[in-house]
Amino acid sequence: MKKSALLSLLAATLLHVPAQAAQAAAALDCDRRCLLQILTTYTEALVDNEPAQVPLAPSYRATANGIVQPKLGQSEVWGAIRRIPYRHALVDPQTGAAVFYGVLTNAPTRNAARWWFYALRLKVEKRQITEIEEVAFDGTLGGTPASSLRLPERVFDSVLPLGERSTREQLFAIADSYFSVVSHEVPYRQVPWHPECQRLELGVFTVNSELSSGSCGGEFKNPATQWNVRNRRFYIADVERGVVFAIGNFMTPPEYPNNNGSVVFEVFKIQDGLIRHIEAFFRGNGQLHSGWGDGPGS
């Protein structure tokens, strides 16, 4: 090998060393198992009403339904719940994001006084939580109560063969394309829909159902199926499983004032580069601000 070629190869190798070292350091900081354990610690503390058990960074920031909390444990669900019968966890070591979808209840029996749909986003740095975003809703959407949910859709757990996977960048772009079609910024046919695509909001099928006969894409033939999705935030991309998680502020468009706006937590299953499944948790009675991000709805 010529000296110039050898030097070029060495330089290229050295350029990759810092990036590889940074990735290794991030993995050692808090890997997938670590993030899942932190979620367990958090949910156990929630049930036991012991916020002191949560590993908080000294300068952490927390919101509940978009309202900044001066101290963890002061939202409506802390001190009220007894169990969490529905549990769905998502994590991403590269961003330090840990997300939990749950159903909370305040009594050990089915005839509880209250049930909540619950979504939680954490940001973890150096094994401590720096950001907490909680959303809780004790109502229903389409008549399906939170008490009806038991097990999350296991399609999100399946590991994809190499040929069916998308890159992190592609996963985020596909999720963003969904927000764009909700906003009627692009035609729905430009979004990569899977033929098996289904979408649920708070346990209710919003497509291919009595509530809405349209498909995941076809429902947007109705011009009234529109929100202005702003303050789009992307936190989790799981390449092996084809899972991507994002949050968007679904803001009511002036031409459709009856479209209820809210901050929506969306998780997508992407297979073969196509949206196969979508699940959304949010406050069904509306949430104008997230308390996070920049721009409208933040």
N, C-alpha and C positions, 0 to 999 in steps of 0.2 A: 504494500500500500504506500502511495506517495505521501510525503511528509505533509503536504497541504491538505490532502484528504483526511489524514489521520488527525490533524489539528481541528479540522471541521467537525469530525465525528466526536472528538473529545469535547469541543465547545458545545455541541448539541446535547451531549450527555450531561454536561455540567448544568446546562440551562434547565434540565428536567429535575435535577436533584432538589432544589429548593421547593418546587411544587410537590414532589413526592414526599419530602420531609414534612411539609405542611399538612398533607393529607394524613400521613402517619400520626402526626401529633394530634390532629383533630380526632382520629379514631381512638387514640389512647385517652384523650380528654373525656369523651363520652360517646361510646359506640352504641349500636342498636340496642344491645341488652341493657346498657346503662340508662338509655332514654326510657325504655319500657319500665325499668325498675323505678325510675323517678315518677312516671305516671302512676304506678302502683302505690308508691308512697303518698302521692297527692290524693288519690281516690280513697285510700284508707283514712287519711287525715280528714277528708271531707265527711265520710260516714261517722267517724269518731268525734268530729268537731274538735280537732286538735291541730289548728293551723301551725302551731309551733313545731310540729313534726316535719313540715315542708322545708326542703333545703333552699332557702331564699338567699339571693345575693343581697349585699347591704343596700344597694341602690335599685332594687327591683321596682317594677311598675305594674300595677294591676288595674283591670277594668272589669265591671260586671254590667252587662247589657249596655255597654258604651259609656258607662259612668266611672270615672276614676275612683278607685277605692283607697282611702288613706291607710287602710290596714287590712291584710288578708283575713278572711273569715267573717266579713261584715255584709256579704251579699245575702239575698233572700234564701239561698239554699243551705248555706252554712248554719249548722245548729238545728236544722229542720228535718234532714233526711235520715232514714234508717237503713236503706239498702239501695243498691244499683243493679237491677235485674238485667239491663241491657248494656253491653260494653263493647266498644269497638276502638282499638288503638292503632295509631299511625305514627311513624317516626322517620326522621331523616338525619343521620349523623353529620352530613355535610353542612346543613343549615342549623343544626342544633334544635330542630323543631320537633315537638311532641304534641300530638293531637288526640283528643278523646271524645268520642260520641257516646252519650249515655242516656239512660232513663232513670230518674231519681224518684223515690217515694218516701213519704214521711211516716209510714207504718209498716209493720212486718207482714200484714195480710193484704190481700187483693183489694179489700174495701177500704183503702187508704183515703184520707181526706183530700190529699193532693198528690198529683203526679206532675213531673216536669220532663220535658225534652231538654237535654243539656249538651252543650258543646264547649270544649275547652281547648285553648291553644297555649302552649308553653314555649318559651325560648330558653335553652340551657347553655350556659357558658361556664367552663371549668367546674362542671358538675353542680352548678347552682342555677336556680331559676332567676332569670332577669326580667322576663315578661310573662304576664298572665292575662289571658283574654277569655272571660267566661260569658256564655250566653245561656239563659234559662227561660223556658216558656211553659206555663202551666195550663195552656189551652189546648184546642184541637184544630186540625185542618182537615176538612172533608169528613168529619165525624169519626176519625180514627184516634182514640185516646192513646196517650203514651203507655198506658198499662198493657196495651196489646203487643208491644215489642218485646221480644225475648232474645233472639240470636241475630246478629248482623249477617248480611249477605256474604257468604264465604268465598265468592268469586274474587274478592279483594285479596285473599290469602294465597291464591294459587300462583305458583312460580311459572313464568312463561318460558318456553323454549327460546333459544337464542334468536332464531329467525323471526319470532313474533314480538321482539322487544323494540322499544323506541329509546332514543337517548334522552337525557335529562332535558336538554334544550327542546327537543320535540314534544316531550310530555307537557312542559309548561306552555309551549306554543299552541298545542291542541286544546288545553284548558282555556287559554285566552280566546281561542276562536269560538268556543262555546259562549263566553261572555259577550263576544262581538255579535253573535247571531241573536242573543237575547236583546241586545241593544239595537237590533235591526241595522247594524253597520255593514254587514255582509249578508248575501243570500244564504238561506239555510242549506242549500245544496252544496255550498263550498266547504261545509264542515264535514269532517270524516266520520260518518255514522256507521256503526256496526249493525248488521241486520238483526241482531239479538238485543239491540239497545233498549234499556228500560230506565226510567227515572223515578225516584221516590223523594217526596218532601215530607218530613216528619212521619214516615211510615205509610204515606199514601202514594199510590201510583198516579202520577200526573200525566202519563202518556199511555196509549193503548188501553184505556180504561173508560169506565162510565163517566168519570170526572172529565176526561179529555180523550176523545177518540183518536186524536192525531198521534203520530209516531214521535220519536225523540226530535226529529227534524221537522216532520209534517205539521206539528202543532203550531209552528211559526207561520204557517199559511194564514192564520188568523192575525190580522194586523194589531189586534188588541193585546196579543201575547207579547208584550214589550215592556221592558224596563231599561233605564239608562244605567248600565253597570259601570260605576266609577270606583276609584280607589281600589284597584285590583291588586291583590297581594298573593304571592305564590311562595309556598313554604316547603312542600314535600314533593319529591320526585323519587319514586322507588322503581328503578329500572328493571330489577329482577321480576317484580310483580306487576309492573305496568300500572302503578297507582300514582296519581298526582292529586295533591290537595291545594286548594286555593280559597280565598275569601274575596267576595265582591259586595259592594254596596249597591243593592238593587233599588235605584231611586225612581220614584213615580214620575213618568213623563207627563208633561202638561196636557197633552192631547188625550190621555187616558187617566184622569184624576182618581178613578176608583181602583187603580192597580196599587195594591198595598206594597209599600216599600219597606225593605229591611236589610240588615247585614246578613249575608248568607254564607254559611260554611259549606263548600262543595267538595266532594271527593269523587274522582273519576277512575274507572278501570279502562285502560287503553290496551287493546290487543290488536296486533297486526297494524298498528298505527290508526286504529278506529275506536271511537268511543263506544264501549260495550255496556257500561253501567254507570249511573250517576246517583248519588245520594246527597240530600241537602238537609241541614239542620239550621234553624233560625227562629227568631221570635215571630210567631204567626200574627201577633197583633202590632207588629211594626217596630222598627228601631232605626231612627234617622241617622245616628252617628255611631261609628265604631270606637272612637277614641284612639285610633291608630292610623298611621299612614299620612298621606298628604292629599290636599285637594278636596273636591266635593264629597261630603259624607264622612270625612275623616273625623 
